Amino acid sequence: MIIWHPGQPINKDRFIIQGKPLGSGGFGITYKALEPKTGKLYAIKTLNQQMQLGDDFADQQVKFINEALKIASFDHKHIVKVHEVIEEVKVIEEEKFRLVGVVMEYIDGVTLFKYVQNKGQLSESEALLYINQISQALEYIHAKGSLHRDIKPENILLRQNEQNQQEAVLIDFGSTRSMAKTSMTKSFTDGYAPIEQYRDKGNFGDHTDVYSLAATLYYLLTADGLKQDSKSTPAPANERQQFDLLAEPKFYNQSLSQRVNDAILQGMELEPKNRTQTVLKFRENLGLVNIENEQEIQLKSEVGMEYNNLRDLLKAQNWEEADKETYEVMIKAVGKKSGDSFTSDELLNFPCQDLRTIDQLWVEYSKGRFGFSVQKEIYLSVSGEFSSDEYNFLAWNMFVHDVGWNTKYDVHKNHIPRGHLPFSIYGRVFFLLDFQSRVVRVISLVSRLVNCNI
């Protein structure tokens, strides 16, 4: 068995354990660790002592690794980032004992549970802010074919974002499992787990996480009343099955709107078939989103990219940040890192579905002013018959003039020429030495738009 202590170096002295464990649960324990070489702090999660002593430890550790690798592919601002898996080896009674650790970003914040314990139950507006953020993370997870299965205030951290505003982050993924499985390991929390998690073979799906999410909102809004009633969670589902003990949220908090009260109860329906079926529908029931508008543009990707942040920036008409985000998601889509440039071949073969999603978002939220298809239309209007093999100097100059790339504009104002954005994917400034590469990128992307029928 391997237990880490404060000040202990691990992973060949790459990390040093800092202080007491950050947290522990039914199967895992999470440590705070410093990487001296970089000065960065990380959170490292391993299987706990009880799991290490189990007869099936080897099998459980394989599952633990597989889950970590799956989560490492997630990229969402409201989901903790998993960086890598490390291994620690210790010789015990002449046998090698191996323990893997999942290295995650360290978030300097407080759990939503502790926040409510210190502050008291939240206002409806503040609670909905955090639930909306976690809902978006869950929609992303569900789109990847996974479930979380342990949503609760203790598994949500609050941190300060770049705008110095508090935001919620989902931090514990130890209970995620493929939605394809009908029989799942029992690892859940009373009060937040739906009835199917108590059954040997339950009906699992998005609705499983909806219950836990609704129960979390229930707690955020009724914590004071629950405490007075000597309770710390909503009524557990297995007890409700026998005695139907769930009081409506307004019983504990009369200031709640009827809409939120009813949405929580529908999200916490005992039987899955009667429950709100998707997180998106739950958000609509809460009044956070209009499904018809939300579904006008499907955020589809051929390569697993996530476009929620781009959509939100464009909705807010934050054109400058949306332009930067467009570059970031596109450079990731071709397997490169931030700061790299696109080659002609990468743009000529850019995934059509992703290009269509990005373009639809720009066109929709700019009311037709911006987008790749808008740029294509302008380029073709000045160049005549398009050829990806030929460069027309006069047509190029007319195009640059029409979209305003030869003039510096304040993107926060509304007088930017039509087709001016997106721009960053071509290169921020048209230096003379970079002139040819910028031209090639524009022509290559126009060619791809033509071939993708966008």
TIVONU-563512 format. One record per residue (C-alpha): residue number from 1; chain; residue in three letters; z, x, y negated. Coordinates in nm, 3 decimals. Layout:
# residues N
REC resi chain resn      pz      px      py
REC  NUM     A  Ala       Z       X       Y
...
END
This chain:
# residues 454
REC resi chain resn      pz      px      py
REC    1     A  Met   0.000   0.000   0.000
REC    2     A  Ile  -0.083   0.120  -0.350
REC    3     A  Ile   0.120   0.022  -0.657
REC    4     A  Trp   0.044   0.169  -0.999
REC    5     A  His   0.319   0.261  -1.244
REC    6     A  Pro   0.324   0.332  -1.621
REC    7     A  Gly   0.190   0.679  -1.702
REC    8     A  Gln   0.022   0.717  -1.362
REC    9     A  Pro  -0.327   0.872  -1.365
REC   10     A  Ile  -0.582   0.701  -1.139
REC   11     A  Asn  -0.948   0.738  -1.041
REC   12     A  Lys  -0.934   1.119  -1.048
REC   13     A  Asp  -0.744   1.118  -1.379
REC   14     A  Arg  -1.010   0.912  -1.555
REC   15     A  Phe  -0.761   0.637  -1.643
REC   16     A  Ile  -0.387   0.634  -1.718
REC   17     A  Ile  -0.185   0.317  -1.653
REC   18     A  Gln  -0.016   0.184  -1.969
REC   19     A  Gly   0.310  -0.010  -1.962
REC   20     A  Lys   0.391  -0.313  -1.748
REC   21     A  Pro   0.118  -0.514  -1.570
REC   22     A  Leu  -0.068  -0.752  -1.799
REC   23     A  Gly  -0.034  -1.030  -1.545
REC   24     A  Ser  -0.024  -1.124  -1.179
REC   25     A  Gly  -0.119  -1.422  -0.969
REC   26     A  Gly  -0.150  -1.547  -0.615
REC   27     A  Phe  -0.371  -1.261  -0.505
REC   28     A  Gly  -0.430  -1.022  -0.795
REC   29     A  Ile  -0.247  -0.801  -1.042
REC   30     A  Thr  -0.393  -0.672  -1.368
REC   31     A  Tyr  -0.300  -0.344  -1.535
REC   32     A  Lys  -0.363  -0.203  -1.882
REC   33     A  Ala  -0.527   0.140  -1.864
REC   34     A  Leu  -0.630   0.410  -2.112
REC   35     A  Glu  -0.942   0.623  -2.070
REC   36     A  Pro  -0.832   0.946  -2.247
REC   37     A  Lys  -1.186   1.081  -2.274
REC   38     A  Thr  -1.297   0.793  -2.495
REC   39     A  Gly  -0.962   0.662  -2.619
REC   40     A  Lys  -1.062   0.311  -2.502
REC   41     A  Leu  -0.831   0.062  -2.336
REC   42     A  Tyr  -0.936  -0.140  -2.032
REC   43     A  Ala  -0.787  -0.405  -1.805
REC   44     A  Ile  -0.806  -0.316  -1.434
REC   45     A  Lys  -0.748  -0.580  -1.170
REC   46     A  Thr  -0.664  -0.512  -0.802
REC   47     A  Leu  -0.539  -0.714  -0.508
REC   48     A  Asn  -0.160  -0.746  -0.522
REC   49     A  Gln   0.108  -0.622  -0.281
REC   50     A  Gln   0.108  -0.941  -0.075
REC   51     A  Met  -0.268  -0.922  -0.021
REC   52     A  Gln  -0.252  -0.549   0.061
REC   53     A  Leu   0.000  -0.618   0.339
REC   54     A  Gly  -0.208  -0.898   0.490
REC   55     A  Asp  -0.390  -0.856   0.822
REC   56     A  Asp  -0.715  -0.964   0.656
REC   57     A  Phe  -0.683  -0.724   0.361
REC   58     A  Ala  -1.010  -0.542   0.440
REC   59     A  Asp  -1.205  -0.869   0.448
REC   60     A  Gln  -1.037  -0.997   0.132
REC   61     A  Gln  -1.118  -0.674  -0.049
REC   62     A  Val  -1.488  -0.707   0.042
REC   63     A  Lys  -1.484  -1.059  -0.104
REC   64     A  Phe  -1.301  -0.926  -0.411
REC   65     A  Ile  -1.575  -0.663  -0.464
REC   66     A  Asn  -1.855  -0.914  -0.418
REC   67     A  Glu  -1.699  -1.149  -0.671
REC   68     A  Ala  -1.658  -0.863  -0.920
REC   69     A  Leu  -2.021  -0.762  -0.886
REC   70     A  Lys  -2.131  -1.121  -0.945
REC   71     A  Ile  -1.917  -1.154  -1.255
REC   72     A  Ala  -2.041  -0.818  -1.385
REC   73     A  Ser  -2.381  -0.985  -1.428
REC   74     A  Phe  -2.233  -1.247  -1.664
REC   75     A  Asp  -2.297  -1.191  -2.034
REC   76     A  His  -2.133  -1.451  -2.256
REC   77     A  Lys  -1.916  -1.411  -2.564
REC   78     A  His  -1.649  -1.644  -2.425
REC   79     A  Ile  -1.627  -1.469  -2.086
REC   80     A  Val  -1.441  -1.141  -2.035
REC   81     A  Lys  -1.683  -0.856  -1.963
REC   82     A  Val  -1.661  -0.680  -1.626
REC   83     A  His  -1.781  -0.320  -1.650
REC   84     A  Glu  -1.755  -0.166  -1.302
REC   85     A  Val  -1.566  -0.138  -0.974
REC   86     A  Ile  -1.361   0.177  -0.901
REC   87     A  Glu  -1.184   0.294  -0.586
REC   88     A  Glu  -0.846   0.462  -0.543
REC   89     A  Val  -0.769   0.641  -0.214
REC   90     A  Lys  -0.420   0.728  -0.088
REC   91     A  Val  -0.325   0.892   0.241
REC   92     A  Ile  -0.049   0.691   0.410
REC   93     A  Glu   0.084   0.814   0.745
REC   94     A  Glu  -0.226   1.029   0.792
REC   95     A  Glu  -0.456   0.732   0.730
REC   96     A  Lys  -0.664   0.674   0.420
REC   97     A  Phe  -0.578   0.355   0.232
REC   98     A  Arg  -0.845   0.235  -0.010
REC   99     A  Leu  -0.783   0.004  -0.303
REC  100     A  Val  -1.058  -0.113  -0.536
REC  101     A  Gly  -1.007  -0.202  -0.899
REC  102     A  Val  -1.224  -0.412  -1.127
REC  103     A  Val  -1.257  -0.252  -1.471
REC  104     A  Met  -1.283  -0.514  -1.746
REC  105     A  Glu  -1.276  -0.518  -2.123
REC  106     A  Tyr  -0.924  -0.516  -2.262
REC  107     A  Ile  -0.858  -0.804  -2.499
REC  108     A  Asp  -0.571  -0.762  -2.742
REC  109     A  Gly  -0.463  -1.122  -2.757
REC  110     A  Val  -0.230  -1.390  -2.626
REC  111     A  Thr  -0.293  -1.648  -2.355
REC  112     A  Leu  -0.347  -2.005  -2.466
REC  113     A  Phe  -0.037  -2.096  -2.266
REC  114     A  Lys   0.189  -1.853  -2.457
REC  115     A  Tyr   0.026  -1.956  -2.786
REC  116     A  Val   0.121  -2.320  -2.725
REC  117     A  Gln   0.467  -2.223  -2.599
REC  118     A  Asn   0.531  -2.042  -2.927
REC  119     A  Lys   0.355  -2.282  -3.164
REC  120     A  Gly   0.394  -2.616  -2.996
REC  121     A  Gln   0.118  -2.859  -2.902
REC  122     A  Leu  -0.205  -2.817  -3.094
REC  123     A  Ser  -0.380  -3.044  -3.337
REC  124     A  Glu  -0.677  -3.231  -3.197
REC  125     A  Ser  -0.924  -3.026  -3.401
REC  126     A  Glu  -0.781  -2.688  -3.295
REC  127     A  Ala  -0.759  -2.785  -2.929
REC  128     A  Leu  -1.119  -2.910  -2.929
REC  129     A  Leu  -1.235  -2.584  -3.088
REC  130     A  Tyr  -1.104  -2.379  -2.795
REC  131     A  Ile  -1.212  -2.632  -2.531
REC  132     A  Asn  -1.563  -2.636  -2.675
REC  133     A  Gln  -1.584  -2.256  -2.649
REC  134     A  Ile  -1.458  -2.249  -2.290
REC  135     A  Ser  -1.693  -2.537  -2.208
REC  136     A  Gln  -1.988  -2.327  -2.315
REC  137     A  Ala  -1.866  -2.045  -2.092
REC  138     A  Leu  -1.837  -2.286  -1.798
REC  139     A  Glu  -2.185  -2.427  -1.857
REC  140     A  Tyr  -2.312  -2.070  -1.835
REC  141     A  Ile  -2.118  -2.006  -1.512
REC  142     A  His  -2.243  -2.330  -1.357
REC  143     A  Ala  -2.601  -2.246  -1.449
REC  144     A  Lys  -2.552  -1.924  -1.251
REC  145     A  Gly  -2.459  -2.129  -0.944
REC  146     A  Ser  -2.084  -2.056  -0.949
REC  147     A  Leu  -1.759  -2.241  -1.009
REC  148     A  His  -1.443  -2.101  -1.164
REC  149     A  Arg  -1.187  -2.324  -0.986
REC  150     A  Asp  -0.880  -2.206  -1.174
REC  151     A  Ile  -0.921  -2.314  -1.535
REC  152     A  Lys  -0.579  -2.334  -1.702
REC  153     A  Pro  -0.417  -2.221  -2.030
REC  154     A  Glu  -0.286  -1.902  -1.862
REC  155     A  Asn  -0.645  -1.796  -1.783
REC  156     A  Ile  -0.768  -1.832  -2.140
REC  157     A  Leu  -0.704  -1.559  -2.399
REC  158     A  Leu  -0.719  -1.598  -2.774
REC  159     A  Arg  -0.857  -1.306  -2.975
REC  160     A  Gln  -0.981  -1.239  -3.327
REC  161     A  Asn  -1.360  -1.227  -3.361
REC  162     A  Glu  -1.565  -1.028  -3.609
REC  163     A  Gln  -1.519  -1.301  -3.871
REC  164     A  Asn  -1.141  -1.269  -3.822
REC  165     A  Gln  -1.130  -1.613  -3.665
REC  166     A  Gln  -0.945  -1.698  -3.345
REC  167     A  Glu  -1.166  -1.767  -3.043
REC  168     A  Ala  -1.108  -1.840  -2.675
REC  169     A  Val  -1.215  -1.617  -2.386
REC  170     A  Leu  -1.208  -1.701  -2.015
REC  171     A  Ile  -1.039  -1.406  -1.845
REC  172     A  Asp  -0.960  -1.468  -1.477
REC  173     A  Phe  -1.238  -1.515  -1.226
REC  174     A  Gly  -1.046  -1.448  -0.908
REC  175     A  Ser  -1.114  -1.795  -0.774
REC  176     A  Thr  -1.489  -1.820  -0.834
REC  177     A  Arg  -1.691  -1.912  -0.529
REC  178     A  Ser  -2.049  -2.013  -0.464
REC  179     A  Met  -2.105  -2.385  -0.512
REC  180     A  Ala  -2.303  -2.386  -0.187
REC  181     A  Lys  -1.978  -2.365   0.014
REC  182     A  Thr  -1.799  -2.688   0.106
REC  183     A  Ser  -1.481  -2.527   0.240
REC  184     A  Met  -1.310  -2.292  -0.004
REC  185     A  Thr  -1.007  -2.068  -0.003
REC  186     A  Lys  -0.699  -2.250  -0.135
REC  187     A  Ser  -0.622  -2.064  -0.456
REC  188     A  Phe  -0.535  -2.298  -0.738
REC  189     A  Thr  -0.265  -2.418  -0.978
REC  190     A  Asp  -0.077  -2.747  -0.945
REC  191     A  Gly  -0.133  -2.971  -1.245
REC  192     A  Tyr  -0.479  -2.828  -1.316
REC  193     A  Ala  -0.642  -2.836  -0.971
REC  194     A  Pro  -0.840  -3.149  -0.872
REC  195     A  Ile  -0.774  -3.334  -0.547
REC  196     A  Glu  -1.070  -3.173  -0.366
REC  197     A  Gln  -0.897  -2.836  -0.385
REC  198     A  Tyr  -0.610  -2.974  -0.176
REC  199     A  Arg  -0.847  -3.091   0.096
REC  200     A  Asp  -0.981  -2.881   0.383
REC  201     A  Lys  -1.336  -2.984   0.304
REC  202     A  Gly  -1.369  -3.111  -0.047
REC  203     A  Asn  -1.657  -3.236  -0.257
REC  204     A  Phe  -1.701  -2.937  -0.490
REC  205     A  Gly  -1.931  -2.914  -0.789
REC  206     A  Asp  -1.932  -2.892  -1.168
REC  207     A  His  -1.689  -3.186  -1.168
REC  208     A  Thr  -1.429  -2.958  -1.004
REC  209     A  Asp  -1.408  -2.745  -1.318
REC  210     A  Val  -1.434  -3.054  -1.539
REC  211     A  Tyr  -1.101  -3.177  -1.400
REC  212     A  Ser  -0.925  -2.847  -1.474
REC  213     A  Leu  -1.081  -2.831  -1.820
REC  214     A  Ala  -0.968  -3.186  -1.900
REC  215     A  Ala  -0.620  -3.108  -1.766
REC  216     A  Thr  -0.608  -2.800  -1.988
REC  217     A  Leu  -0.695  -3.012  -2.292
REC  218     A  Tyr  -0.430  -3.264  -2.180
REC  219     A  Tyr  -0.167  -2.988  -2.191
REC  220     A  Leu  -0.278  -2.845  -2.526
REC  221     A  Leu  -0.239  -3.186  -2.688
REC  222     A  Thr   0.080  -3.305  -2.514
REC  223     A  Ala   0.288  -2.990  -2.453
REC  224     A  Asp   0.575  -3.106  -2.674
REC  225     A  Gly   0.599  -3.446  -2.507
REC  226     A  Leu   0.569  -3.296  -2.159
REC  227     A  Lys   0.852  -3.055  -2.239
REC  228     A  Gln   1.077  -3.339  -2.353
REC  229     A  Asp   0.996  -3.508  -2.023
REC  230     A  Ser   1.097  -3.188  -1.836
REC  231     A  Lys   0.737  -3.120  -1.733
REC  232     A  Ser   0.522  -2.813  -1.790
REC  233     A  Thr   0.183  -2.942  -1.667
REC  234     A  Pro   0.000  -3.272  -1.622
REC  235     A  Ala   0.090  -3.456  -1.300
REC  236     A  Pro  -0.045  -3.264  -0.995
REC  237     A  Ala  -0.341  -3.431  -0.825
REC  238     A  Asn  -0.178  -3.441  -0.481
REC  239     A  Glu   0.120  -3.632  -0.624
REC  240     A  Arg  -0.109  -3.865  -0.816
REC  241     A  Gln  -0.282  -3.954  -0.490
REC  242     A  Gln   0.047  -4.093  -0.363
REC  243     A  Phe   0.212  -4.231  -0.674
REC  244     A  Asp  -0.054  -4.240  -0.954
REC  245     A  Leu   0.180  -4.066  -1.200
REC  246     A  Leu  -0.068  -3.958  -1.470
REC  247     A  Ala   0.036  -4.097  -1.807
REC  248     A  Glu  -0.239  -4.121  -2.065
REC  249     A  Pro  -0.226  -3.842  -2.326
REC  250     A  Lys  -0.149  -4.091  -2.607
REC  251     A  Phe   0.181  -4.169  -2.432
REC  252     A  Tyr   0.297  -3.821  -2.533
REC  253     A  Asn   0.094  -3.784  -2.853
REC  254     A  Gln   0.024  -4.107  -3.040
REC  255     A  Ser  -0.179  -3.931  -3.307
REC  256     A  Leu  -0.464  -3.864  -3.063
REC  257     A  Ser  -0.794  -4.041  -3.117
REC  258     A  Gln  -0.882  -4.301  -2.856
REC  259     A  Arg  -1.207  -4.120  -2.786
REC  260     A  Val  -1.037  -3.794  -2.687
REC  261     A  Asn  -0.770  -3.980  -2.491
REC  262     A  Asp  -1.033  -4.166  -2.287
REC  263     A  Ala  -1.249  -3.855  -2.236
REC  264     A  Ile  -0.952  -3.668  -2.088
REC  265     A  Leu  -0.868  -3.953  -1.850
REC  266     A  Gln  -1.229  -3.982  -1.737
REC  267     A  Gly  -1.243  -3.606  -1.685
REC  268     A  Met  -0.925  -3.624  -1.475
REC  269     A  Glu  -1.029  -3.914  -1.251
REC  270     A  Leu  -0.873  -3.844  -0.913
REC  271     A  Glu  -1.181  -3.895  -0.694
REC  272     A  Pro  -1.479  -3.670  -0.774
REC  273     A  Lys  -1.729  -3.958  -0.757
REC  274     A  Asn  -1.547  -4.138  -1.041
REC  275     A  Arg  -1.503  -3.831  -1.259
REC  276     A  Thr  -1.717  -3.695  -1.544
REC  277     A  Gln  -1.979  -3.499  -1.353
REC  278     A  Thr  -2.074  -3.214  -1.587
REC  279     A  Val  -1.911  -3.007  -1.859
REC  280     A  Leu  -2.188  -3.104  -2.099
REC  281     A  Lys  -2.112  -3.474  -2.044
REC  282     A  Phe  -1.742  -3.403  -2.097
REC  283     A  Arg  -1.827  -3.236  -2.428
REC  284     A  Glu  -2.031  -3.540  -2.528
REC  285     A  Asn  -1.745  -3.775  -2.436
REC  286     A  Leu  -1.521  -3.569  -2.666
REC  287     A  Gly  -1.773  -3.603  -2.948
REC  288     A  Leu  -1.854  -3.230  -2.951
REC  289     A  Val  -2.222  -3.258  -2.873
REC  290     A  Asn  -2.506  -3.507  -2.846
REC  291     A  Ile  -2.668  -3.462  -2.505
REC  292     A  Glu  -3.005  -3.595  -2.617
REC  293     A  Asn  -3.025  -3.336  -2.893
REC  294     A  Glu  -2.872  -3.064  -2.675
REC  295     A  Gln  -3.130  -3.118  -2.405
REC  296     A  Glu  -3.432  -3.123  -2.633
REC  297     A  Ile  -3.463  -2.749  -2.574
REC  298     A  Gln  -3.381  -2.625  -2.226
REC  299     A  Leu  -3.237  -2.275  -2.250
REC  300     A  Lys  -3.432  -2.151  -1.949
REC  301     A  Ser  -3.479  -1.788  -1.849
REC  302     A  Glu  -3.674  -1.619  -1.572
REC  303     A  Val  -3.448  -1.312  -1.583
REC  304     A  Gly  -3.099  -1.460  -1.622
REC  305     A  Met  -3.071  -1.430  -2.001
REC  306     A  Glu  -2.830  -1.646  -2.200
REC  307     A  Tyr  -2.956  -1.802  -2.526
REC  308     A  Asn  -2.654  -2.006  -2.640
REC  309     A  Asn  -2.562  -1.755  -2.911
REC  310     A  Leu  -2.919  -1.746  -3.047
REC  311     A  Arg  -2.925  -2.124  -3.052
REC  312     A  Asp  -2.593  -2.141  -3.239
REC  313     A  Leu  -2.704  -1.885  -3.498
REC  314     A  Leu  -3.028  -2.073  -3.558
REC  315     A  Lys  -2.847  -2.407  -3.578
REC  316     A  Ala  -2.633  -2.254  -3.853
REC  317     A  Gln  -2.950  -2.119  -4.019
REC  318     A  Asn  -2.805  -1.769  -4.004
REC  319     A  Trp  -3.154  -1.620  -4.005
REC  320     A  Glu  -3.056  -1.254  -4.037
REC  321     A  Glu  -2.816  -1.258  -3.742
REC  322     A  Ala  -3.055  -1.474  -3.539
REC  323     A  Asp  -3.329  -1.216  -3.598
REC  324     A  Lys  -3.100  -0.940  -3.471
REC  325     A  Glu  -2.993  -1.152  -3.173
REC  326     A  Thr  -3.359  -1.217  -3.086
REC  327     A  Tyr  -3.418  -0.844  -3.062
REC  328     A  Glu  -3.100  -0.794  -2.856
REC  329     A  Val  -3.180  -1.061  -2.595
REC  330     A  Met  -3.543  -0.956  -2.568
REC  331     A  Ile  -3.465  -0.586  -2.524
REC  332     A  Lys  -3.212  -0.681  -2.252
REC  333     A  Ala  -3.472  -0.902  -2.086
REC  334     A  Val  -3.699  -0.602  -2.029
REC  335     A  Gly  -3.412  -0.394  -1.892
REC  336     A  Lys  -3.350  -0.173  -2.196
REC  337     A  Lys  -3.047  -0.117  -2.416
REC  338     A  Ser  -2.984  -0.190  -2.781
REC  339     A  Gly  -3.161   0.058  -3.008
REC  340     A  Asp  -3.463   0.100  -2.781
REC  341     A  Ser  -3.815  -0.002  -2.879
REC  342     A  Phe  -4.064  -0.219  -2.693
REC  343     A  Thr  -4.373  -0.071  -2.536
REC  344     A  Ser  -4.702  -0.255  -2.545
REC  345     A  Asp  -4.686  -0.320  -2.169
REC  346     A  Glu  -4.338  -0.472  -2.196
REC  347     A  Leu  -4.458  -0.725  -2.452
REC  348     A  Leu  -4.783  -0.791  -2.267
REC  349     A  Asn  -4.575  -0.880  -1.959
REC  350     A  Phe  -4.274  -1.042  -2.124
REC  351     A  Pro  -4.145  -1.341  -1.917
REC  352     A  Cys  -4.330  -1.652  -2.036
REC  353     A  Gln  -4.033  -1.884  -1.986
REC  354     A  Asp  -3.804  -1.667  -2.198
REC  355     A  Leu  -4.066  -1.626  -2.468
REC  356     A  Arg  -4.111  -2.003  -2.475
REC  357     A  Thr  -3.736  -2.068  -2.501
REC  358     A  Ile  -3.692  -1.820  -2.787
REC  359     A  Asp  -3.994  -1.957  -2.972
REC  360     A  Gln  -3.886  -2.321  -2.930
REC  361     A  Leu  -3.545  -2.242  -3.074
REC  362     A  Trp  -3.689  -2.069  -3.380
REC  363     A  Val  -3.948  -2.341  -3.443
REC  364     A  Glu  -3.700  -2.627  -3.391
REC  365     A  Tyr  -3.419  -2.505  -3.613
REC  366     A  Ser  -3.642  -2.365  -3.888
REC  367     A  Lys  -3.840  -2.690  -3.896
REC  368     A  Gly  -4.161  -2.506  -3.814
REC  369     A  Arg  -4.121  -2.222  -4.065
REC  370     A  Phe  -4.042  -1.941  -3.822
REC  371     A  Gly  -4.120  -1.843  -3.465
REC  372     A  Phe  -4.359  -1.634  -3.258
REC  373     A  Ser  -4.603  -1.922  -3.220
REC  374     A  Val  -4.606  -1.960  -3.600
REC  375     A  Gln  -4.690  -1.588  -3.633
REC  376     A  Lys  -4.961  -1.623  -3.370
REC  377     A  Glu  -5.113  -1.915  -3.557
REC  378     A  Ile  -5.117  -1.716  -3.885
REC  379     A  Tyr  -5.259  -1.404  -3.720
REC  380     A  Leu  -5.539  -1.598  -3.551
REC  381     A  Ser  -5.621  -1.779  -3.873
REC  382     A  Val  -5.693  -1.450  -4.054
REC  383     A  Ser  -5.842  -1.253  -3.765
REC  384     A  Gly  -6.078  -1.513  -3.624
REC  385     A  Glu  -6.152  -1.471  -3.252
REC  386     A  Phe  -5.862  -1.281  -3.097
REC  387     A  Ser  -5.901  -0.961  -2.900
REC  388     A  Ser  -5.605  -0.760  -2.772
REC  389     A  Asp  -5.828  -0.452  -2.751
REC  390     A  Glu  -5.947  -0.447  -3.110
REC  391     A  Tyr  -5.763  -0.386  -3.435
REC  392     A  Asn  -5.897  -0.543  -3.754
REC  393     A  Phe  -5.754  -0.356  -4.054
REC  394     A  Leu  -5.845  -0.627  -4.306
REC  395     A  Ala  -5.705  -0.905  -4.088
REC  396     A  Trp  -5.385  -0.708  -4.036
REC  397     A  Asn  -5.331  -0.663  -4.410
REC  398     A  Met  -5.391  -1.033  -4.469
REC  399     A  Phe  -5.141  -1.121  -4.195
REC  400     A  Val  -4.871  -0.887  -4.334
REC  401     A  His  -4.924  -1.036  -4.680
REC  402     A  Asp  -4.909  -1.397  -4.556
REC  403     A  Val  -4.582  -1.350  -4.363
REC  404     A  Gly  -4.431  -1.143  -4.644
REC  405     A  Trp  -4.368  -0.822  -4.452
REC  406     A  Asn  -4.492  -0.616  -4.746
REC  407     A  Thr  -4.212  -0.748  -4.969
REC  408     A  Lys  -3.836  -0.736  -4.933
REC  409     A  Tyr  -3.690  -1.087  -4.913
REC  410     A  Asp  -3.334  -1.214  -4.912
REC  411     A  Val  -3.322  -1.396  -4.578
REC  412     A  His  -3.024  -1.599  -4.700
REC  413     A  Lys  -3.254  -1.776  -4.947
REC  414     A  Asn  -3.501  -2.049  -4.855
REC  415     A  His  -3.813  -1.908  -5.019
REC  416     A  Ile  -3.899  -1.672  -4.732
REC  417     A  Pro  -4.269  -1.702  -4.641
REC  418     A  Arg  -4.363  -1.899  -4.333
REC  419     A  Gly  -4.384  -1.673  -4.027
REC  420     A  His  -4.163  -1.401  -4.178
REC  421     A  Leu  -3.923  -1.421  -3.884
REC  422     A  Pro  -3.855  -1.303  -3.619
REC  423     A  Phe  -3.917  -0.947  -3.737
REC  424     A  Ser  -3.672  -0.701  -3.579
REC  425     A  Ile  -3.848  -0.680  -3.244
REC  426     A  Tyr  -4.145  -0.512  -3.414
REC  427     A  Gly  -3.930  -0.258  -3.600
REC  428     A  Arg  -3.718  -0.308  -3.910
REC  429     A  Val  -3.934  -0.112  -4.158
REC  430     A  Phe  -4.304  -0.034  -4.151
REC  431     A  Phe  -4.295   0.341  -4.208
REC  432     A  Leu  -4.635   0.504  -4.227
REC  433     A  Leu  -4.579   0.715  -3.914
REC  434     A  Asp  -4.475   0.406  -3.719
REC  435     A  Phe  -4.760   0.193  -3.848
REC  436     A  Gln  -4.975   0.203  -3.534
REC  437     A  Ser  -4.689   0.122  -3.295
REC  438     A  Arg  -4.589  -0.181  -3.507
REC  439     A  Val  -4.946  -0.308  -3.508
REC  440     A  Val  -4.971  -0.267  -3.132
REC  441     A  Arg  -4.647  -0.462  -3.077
REC  442     A  Val  -4.765  -0.755  -3.288
REC  443     A  Ile  -5.105  -0.767  -3.119
REC  444     A  Ser  -4.945  -0.731  -2.773
REC  445     A  Leu  -4.706  -1.018  -2.837
REC  446     A  Val  -4.981  -1.239  -2.978
REC  447     A  Ser  -5.178  -1.165  -2.662
REC  448     A  Arg  -4.883  -1.265  -2.444
REC  449     A  Leu  -4.836  -1.587  -2.641
REC  450     A  Val  -5.202  -1.671  -2.582
REC  451     A  Asn  -5.176  -1.599  -2.209
REC  452     A  Cys  -4.850  -1.797  -2.177
REC  453     A  Asn  -5.009  -2.088  -2.364
REC  454     A  Ile  -4.737  -2.085  -2.629
END
